[in-house]
């Protein structure tokens, strides 16, 4: 099973090389090992290797898998990368460390309320509907500044960056460039963009968090 570690190391090397080749001052992006649907036995080699950033998208599955593990390995950071319903927020706040999918004001208000209850603040990304696709959630880019202000000033959320899921089967480069300029507009430092199929491209354009699953764990059933 330790080949998941080899795969991770290989990806880390690739993104370091990309960083050198584009010669920017970009920091090396953090790889989120997207472990959703994989049993903990597949994930343990990475945990034992000392890796600590993991991504899940289903609350129930994450609670069953990670509650005990996180008690044993307190340095693990868990990233909520899937669509989040308001009624599930109360389970997310105690277990997760990051939310990548804040996409509406009701959700923002609920996160704020639940965080206050247990006095624990998560690091949060605003999801941008970068391709203006009807079937995808996310804030439209022209609403971003107002939404960001409301989240940070009125609701006291720790918004650290922006996240996107570019349209499938399109050249993602232009969307990544657009995300970079949006992040400067609201002055946030982090960008959650790039997955198993386009993480090298995302690295070139300033991504700071790459959500990589199948490239590390293999194909999902």
PyMOL commands that set and color helices and strands:
alter all, ss='L'
color gray80, all
select helices_A, chain A and resi 3-22+40-49+59-72+86-95+105-118+141-154+173-185+199-204+214-217
alter helices_A, ss='H'
color red, helices_A
select strands_A, chain A and resi 30-34+53-56+77-80+98-102+123-128+158-164+190-192+209-212
alter strands_A, ss='S'
color yellow, strands_A
deselect
rebuild
show_as cartoon
